[in-house]
């Protein structure tokens, strides 16, 4: 509990003691009134001061003004006990509301408690504990077991397991070793790591995440803007109605007394406080943003959270989004030799190459290459390699190399890059190397359809035949391949022009070339784990786990948040209208009015807090 909440609780308890003395002690009437006034001032003075300040600054019609007006009116009617009770009850309700809001904010703060307190900077033989802001790119930092990774970098020594739950929502630790990249915000679990820093704290992963979360609430959803506009007109309207309620009936009906209708008007004012709406709807969206963060989905504003629920078209980049973005030997074919022999030959041919395709071949081979066995190695740019291996002339490369060497090869229609292998001028086999489709990509596409997405599209710079094969496998509706970055923007403009009114277009990408398209779409979604900084900056939503299936989960959280917010709007306005009617007709006292107002607010807030747990629902 915060200091402010503790102070408010003390004031409420002191005021309650005075109120009980006034109610139960056998005191003369004048002393009882004095005790009730003291009780009122203890809890009511801050409200009166706030109302006065707001009036001076031109903000007249708020709940402080309404409560001040209502209780002063009760004093004017000589209802001292009721005036004190109303303010006391109102402050009790405000306390519970503040406590509920504080708890929900605390839950999100704990959820996103990833800011590192310090970094262990290595200076020669000495290790100095410093602020993460003091560490520069290229410095070495030491991360011990149990410590939070303070900055992004590459491991130069050590191996360990990292708890990435705060960033990705994944409970399974990630094993890391020398050469692996680590991102700030994770917790080191087992071994000691020495990391070479690659980014300053201001541009690190943890700093960007904290900035996203802290600024997310500044971008309001349409429903939140509606509530703001509603309260702006609603409050002065009910004040005018209350004034008319106090004046008109006694003027035109001789049997009615002014005091009775003034009491009804005061009751009407108390009931009209819009705090349930003003607090609970933003809190619903705040909870939804927190639930998404817990699932490893960072949403940069309530407006984007709201838009996700209305997704009509989802457009995907291919590499790094639907595929893993790294090459792997997917198939090995041999004519007479064993497939392992074809792989070995290709690995020796690529012994000195650092090309991604060469690295994937050597990784698939997995054995130590004796470079001394390689002789007369010649690289033919854009085609492949020729060499002598075990006194045999070897050629390893693409179809153009085989054609130039007059080696007959089969015509293949494979998904990926085909590397042909020939010995002594004869084709002996080939490897198919491709970018792997992500494990959850097919499930992601299916989930989107189940969540109401009517069309899925792929925009990629890759070859058309590869794009079509992957699209067929994942059941993507439309494919546009061999696109330059400017082509992607133009194609997206065309898709945007043909979408339904009110429907939202989501674009999902990860590369620098995706930044313009991410910015142009209704909601841009970036893959945060391997995504480029430019893509993450341009995006409205960042998926820290790189899993496309998180898009559907984000849509579910969005729909759940909107449902909760709308429930609160209907419930709060509905109950208000009913009690307002009863108050105007004299069937609701001020006590009942405050109970209705505070009760509605507390119920709406408790309902809003359910949004925090939407990420657990599958």
MIDRENFI-914219 format. One record per residue (C-alpha): z, y, x. Coordinates in steps of 0.001 Angstrom, whole numbers, padded with zeros to 6 digits, always signed. Last residue first. Layout:
# MIDRENFI-914219
ZYX/...
# end
This chain:
# MIDRENFI-914219
-024485-020206-006554/-021508-017973-007108/-019524-017182-003964/-021507-013980-003308/-020387-012617-006679/-016781-012353-005488/-016541-008599-004934/-018284-008000-008264/-015186-009357-010021/-013483-006077-009006/-015435-004316-011756/-013700-006429-014418/-010306-005426-013013/-011478-001798-013069/-012663-002030-016692/-009379-003655-017768/-007357-000950-015961/-009428+001889-017444/-009327+000507-020992/-005553+000092-020783/-005067+003609-019417/-007080+005190-022238/-005776+002920-025013/-002173+003271-023853/-002617+007034-023585/-003982+007178-027147/-001295+004869-028505/+001385+007173-027108/-000490+010225-028411/-000398+008660-031880/-003326+006869-033546/-003963+006699-037309/-004324+010462-037781/-007977+010498-038846/-009062+012154-035599/-007034+009599-033616/-008613+006634-035442/-012108+007994-034765/-011292+008641-031126/-009829+005120-030901/-013104+003563-032095/-015314+005830-029970/-013226+005224-026841/-013231+001437-027384/-017049+001401-027560/-017528+003817-024643/-015269+001778-022350/-016575-001643-023413/-020277-000692-023365/-020032+001043-019970/-017807-001658-018464/-020123-004444-019605/-023023-002473-018133/-021308-002321-014724/-020514-006055-014837/-024105-006975-015764/-025491-004654-013068/-023293-006311-010446/-024351-009803-011544/-028052-008871-011449/-027695-007378-007970/-025682-010352-006697/-028390-012658-008055/-031129-010546-006438/-029283-010644-003103/-029082-014438-003409/-032834-014559-004057/-033432-012534-000902/-030938-014677+001039/-033421-017588+000811/-035530-015734+003418/-032899-016619+006050/-032818-014274+009069/-028979-014484+008981/-028376-010730+009164/-030588-009883+006195/-031055-006080+006225/-031840-004162+003023/-033362-000673+002770/-035582-001206+005807/-036971+001462+008143/-034097+001252+010651/-034133-002564+010621/-037911-002619+011201/-037676-000131+014094/-034805-002062+015689/-036937-005214+015708/-035904-008235+013664/-034431-011311+015318/-031086-011330+013509/-031761-008476+011105/-034696-009794+009084/-035746-006642+007284/-036059-006000+003535/-037877-002911+002263/-037284-002022-001395/-039847+000059-003298/-042306-000433-000420/-043524+002403+001834/-040691+002244+004410/-041025-001507+004866/-044806-001117+005172/-044486+001502+007933/-041835-000593+009814/-043767-003895+009656/-045671-003305+012918/-042311-003128+014704/-041586-006641+013468/-039237-008236+010945/-040693-008256+007453/-039912-008588+003747/-041500-006201+001251/-040010-005929-002236/-042032-004413-005085/-040044-003311-008117/-041089-003479-011764/-040501-000426-013937/-044207-000007-014688/-045991-003255-013836/-047683-003614-010458/-051342-002714-009812/-050945+000462-007732/-048238-001171-005601/-050618-004029-004674/-053293-001524-003578/-050778+000498-001555/-049615-002750+000080/-053167-003514+001195/-053501-000055+002734/-050161-000376+004537/-051026-003845+005866/-054447-002620+007021/-052751+000147+009038/-050607-002474+010795/-053712-004578+011599/-054500-007426+009229/-055956-010846+010160/-054695-012319+006870/-054215-011384+003194/-052733-014226+001144/-051936-014397-002586/-049771-016737-004714/-047495-018319-002100/-046962-022046-002718/-045023-022626+000544/-047435-025278+001871/-050456-023437+000506/-049270-020171+002072/-048765-021949+005402/-052293-023398+005327/-053810-020081+004203/-052086-018136+007003/-053291-020620+009636/-056898-020484+008367/-056842-016671+008171/-055689-016075+011721/-052474-014075+012108/-052080-010354+011344/-050150-011183+008208/-049622-010040+004615/-048308-012801+002331/-047893-012278-001431/-045560-013608-004113/-045989-012825-007816/-043925-013006-011015/-040431-012781-009535/-038062-013786-012360/-035150-015409-010553/-036644-018913-010748/-039775-017622-009000/-037610-016160-006228/-035717-019440-005915/-038963-021378-005343/-040033-019000-002590/-036642-019251-000878/-036552-023053-001174/-039894-023230+000639/-038646-020856+003365/-035254-022592+003838/-036137-024594+006947/-038176-021781+008497/-041819-022667+009133/-042345-023441+012806/-044875-021403+014799/-047506-023800+015923/-048690-025907+018823/-050996-028837+018164/-051534-030914+021276/-054731-032716+022228/-056104-035978+023562/-058148-037738+026230/-061398-035680+026257/-063555-036715+029229/-064653-034613+032228/-062475-036410+034754/-059437-036024+032525/-059391-033741+029464/-056534-032212+027396/-057158-029947+024396/-054619-027366+023239/-054865-026652+019500/-053097-023530+018210/-051619-023685+014736/-052239-025369+011401/-054972-027862+012241/-058635-027935+011269/-060046-029931+014156/-063574-030445+015490/-063358-033377+017914/-064023-032717+021595/-067039-033261+023872/-066600-031817+027354/-069421-029552+028502/-067055-027582+030821/-067805-024344+028950/-067370-026198+025650/-063977-027604+026699/-062789-024180+027831/-063970-022670+024528/-062083-025336+022547/-058750-024291+024031/-057063-025359+027234/-056166-028171+029653/-058711-029462+032184/-057746-032104+034748/-059618-033454+037771/-057797-036558+038944/-056298-037094+042390/-052798-037455+040939/-053226-033990+039352/-056085-031677+040287/-056332-028458+038314/-058160-026579+035538/-056326-024210+033191/-056860-022458+029851/-059346-020366+027885/-058323-016710+027573/-058417-016173+031313/-059482-019252+033283/-056459-020183+035382/-057144-022308+038462/-054794-024849+039963/-056321-026562+043011/-053301-028869+043367/-050274-029804+041242/-048187-032703+042531/-046047-030296+044588/-044911-028668+041316/-042726-031656+040512/-041927-030868+036904/-038418-031716+035697/-038412-033283+032255/-038225-031761+028765/-041866-032346+027832/-041340-030396+024590/-039824-027480+026561/-042746-027538+028998/-045225-027374+026090/-043263-024561+024364/-043165-022580+027636/-046929-022880+028014/-047448-021584+024458/-045072-018670+025112/-046964-017759+028329/-044777-018065+031427/-047251-020192+033393/-046522-021970+036689/-046201-025543+035400/-048739-025122+032550/-051080-027818+033894/-048072-030001+034665/-046911-029703+031032/-050397-030556+029714/-050499-033743+031801/-047007-034736+030667/-047894-034151+026984/-051001-036357+027313/-048875-039075+028966/-046263-038856+026184/-049081-039425+023655/-049842-042817+025331/-053354-042906+026737/-056372-044173+024787/-057324-041346+022428/-054087-039310+022322/-052765-036930+019646/-049587-034881+019951/-048226-032859+017003/-045840-029949+016351/-045351-028633+019869/-043257-025546+019211/-043892-021815+019291/-041318-019184+018309/-041333-016674+015447/-039251-018839+013145/-041710-018737+010248/-041307-017123+006832/-040023-013898+008363/-040430-014174+012128/-044202-014510+011809/-045383-014316+008204/-044860-010877+006621/-043877-011282+003018/-044556-009410-000236/-042257-009942-003215/-043532-008732-006595/-041528-008173-009800/-038064-007345-008456/-035922-005741-011187/-032524-007036-009996/-033291-005806-006470/-033610-002229-007743/-029885-002004-008587/-028824-002974-005075/-031408-000519-003731/-029885+002321-005779/-026384+001237-004756/-027266+001977-001139/-028061+000560+002303/-027752-003118+001413/-026508-005374+004211/-026887-009075+003406/-024728-011434+005501/-023117-013066+002460/-019967-010968+002870/-022146-007876+003018/-023663-008839-000362/-020195-009175-001894/-019218-005787-000464/-022306-004084-001890/-021529-005690-005258/-017930-004461-005084/-019097-000895-004422/-021526-001272-007318/-018716-002282-009678/-016454+000445-008236/-019102+003040-009079/-018960+001810-012706/-015163+001439-012892/-014035+004876-011769/-015968+007391-013905/-016159+005019-016860/-012445+004279-017099/-011651+007915-016185/-013465+009359-019226/-010379+010979-020825/-011251+011211-024567/-008114+009473-025824/-005881+012243-024522/-008070+014912-026130/-008078+013187-029536/-004282+012899-029403/-004120+016656-028796/-006486+017228-031709/-004388+014966-033949/-001239+016863-032986/-003038+020151-033684/-004055+018694-037056/-000460+017981-038023/+000809+021326-036653/-001859+023299-038598/-000714+021889-041926/-003020+020341-044547/-002539+020907-048307/-004542+024130-048222/-007684+022422-046956/-010339+024782-045561/-008439+026535-042791/-006074+023599-042085/-009137+021293-041641/-011086+023758-039386/-008629+024703-036645/-007230+021601-034879/-010353+019467-035337/-012555+022378-034227/-010547+022614-030996/-010740+018821-030525/-014521+018833-031138/-014952+021575-028505/-012844+019593-026018/-014811+016416-026876/-018111+018161-026073/-016796+019669-022846/-015948+016133-021629/-019147+014357-022726/-021667+016700-021121/-020699+016269-017450/-019277+012794-018097/-022708+011566-019257/-024488+013092-016250/-022130+011305-013828/-022348+008101-015885/-026161+008243-015842/-026134+008800-012077/-024057+005621-011705/-026510+003688-013899/-029444+005011-011867/-027819+003730-008671/-026249+006137-006217/-027060+006520-002546/-023829+007806-000969/-022129+004407-001455/-024225+002836+001326/-023152+005377+003965/-020109+003519+005310/-021803+000122+005024/-024966+001174+006865/-023038+003050+009564/-020776+000057+010145/-023821-002200+010459/-025526+000153+012905/-022429+000420+015085/-021983-003380+015088/-025596-004017+016110/-025456-001603+019024/-027178+001807+019100/-024043+003946+019450/-022337+001228+021535/-024960+001358+024290/-027463-001467+024327/-028371-004268+026783/-024928-004990+028274/-024819-007844+030794/-022327-010385+029471/-019712-012462+031263/-018316-015026+028847/-014979-016869+028931/-014954-020021+026797/-013688-020925+023310/-013879-018641+020285/-015666-015366+021029/-015697-013292+017835/-018944-011670+016677/-019131-007894+016066/-021556-007124+018883/-024602-009300+019379/-025105-012032+021972/-028408-012975+023646/-028577-016321+025421/-029400-016591+029149/-026191-018409+030087/-024703-020226+027106/-024150-019880+023348/-022949-022211+020595/-022909-020675+017113/-019851-021274+014908/-020420-022605+011345/-018910-020259+008718/-022119-018278+008131/-021674-014932+006358/-024025-013374+008899/-022109-010506+010463/-018450-011231+009666/-019093-014997+009890/-020562-014890+013425/-017796-016914+015121/-019201-017532+018591/-018901-020739+020596/-018774-020640+024398/-020692-020813+027672/-020249-018899+030901/-022217-016519+033114/-025077-014046+032686/-024880-013853+028878/-027224-011202+027511/-026156-008051+025684/-024974-006320+022512/-021566-004649+022692/-017912-005275+021799/-017905-009067+021297/-014531-009574+019619/-011827-011335+021607/-010273-014699+020763/-011527-016379+023931/-012247-013792+026660/-015223-011448+026820/-015947-009936+030252/-018336-006989+030477/-021076-006318+033018/-022799-002933+032966/-026592-002782+032614/-026547-000340+029676/-023409+001800+029857/-019836+001171+028684/-017740+004234+027777/-018376+003954+024012/-016857+000439+024036/-013489+002036+024997/-012140+000677+028279/-010073-002263+029601/-010765-002537+033325/-011588-005779+035178/-011462-005560+038970/-013373-007670+041500/-016360-005323+041390/-015948-003207+038281/-016103-005537+035256/-015561-003698+031956/-013358-005476+029414/-014349-003762+026162/-012066-002228+023544/-011227-001899+019854/-014350-003609+018526/-015436-002588+014989/-015993-005759+012996/-013588-005324+010121/-016385-005582+007544/-014624-008042+005239/-011276-006426+005948/-012729-003045+004898/-014351-004690+001867/-011054-006165+000725/-009274-002880+001492/-011751-001024-000714/-010993-003448-003541/-007251-003124-002970/-007416+000679-002892/-009397+000774-006142/-006843-001483-007850/-003914+000543-006464/-005538+003786-007548/-006016+002406-011080/-002452+001079-011163/-001089+004456-010074/-003316+006341-012532/-001947+004177-015357/+001642+004909-014317/+000665+008589-014060/-000632+008544-017651/+002548+006841-018876/+004651+009534-017226/+002443+012308-018597/+002575+010851-022129/+006301+010149-021900/+007124+013704-020836/+005052+015193-023684/+006495+012678-026168/+010066+013473-025222/+009433+017218-025473/+007739+017077-028888/+008515+020731-029725/+004931+021184-031081/+004259+023614-028222/+005546+020938-025837/+002946+018515-027271/+000245+021164-026751/+001314+021498-023128/+000946+017700-022905/-002608+017666-024346/-003902+020646-022350/-002590+019267-019065/-003982+015799-019829/-007435+017187-020692/-007539+019516-017689/-006597+016711-015300/-009143+014393-016985/-012009+016804-016238/-013603+019792-017939/-012937+022928-015979/-014712+022583-012659/-015401+026298-012066/-013487+026575-008785/-010581+028417-010450/-010569+025786-013233/-010422+023006-010608/-007457+024630-008887/-005577+024954-012196/-006303+021347-013208/-005084+020124-009810/-001896+022172-010088/-001196+020872-013620/-001820+017269-012517/+000415+017661-009440/+003148+019166-011707/+003001+016320-014207/+004945+013561-012458/+008062+015491-011424/+007364+018261-013976/+007540+015902-016962/+010822+014297-015910/+012289+017752-015344/+011027+018887-018786/+012503+015739-020378/+015874+016486-018755/+015755+020077-020069/+014911+018881-023585/+017885+016534-023470/+020081+019400-022271/+019076+021581-025242/+019611+018709-027691/+023174+018018-026528/+023490+014836-024482/+024455+011307-025541/+022385+009576-022765/+019673+007134-023906/+016363+009028-024212/+017020+011906-021838/+018612+009576-019289/+015627+007230-019659/+013252+010138-018933/+015257+011194-015878/+015122+007628-014508/+011382+007377-015289/+010718+010623-013396/+012465+009154-010339/+010479+005898-010665/+007161+007773-011072/+007922+010006-008071/+008707+006948-005922/+005467+005240-007024/+003454+008356-006151/+004969+008397-002645/+004159+004705-002123/+000572+005291-003310/+000176+008231-000916/+001589+006246+001987/-000941+003464+001353/+000000+000000+000000/
# end
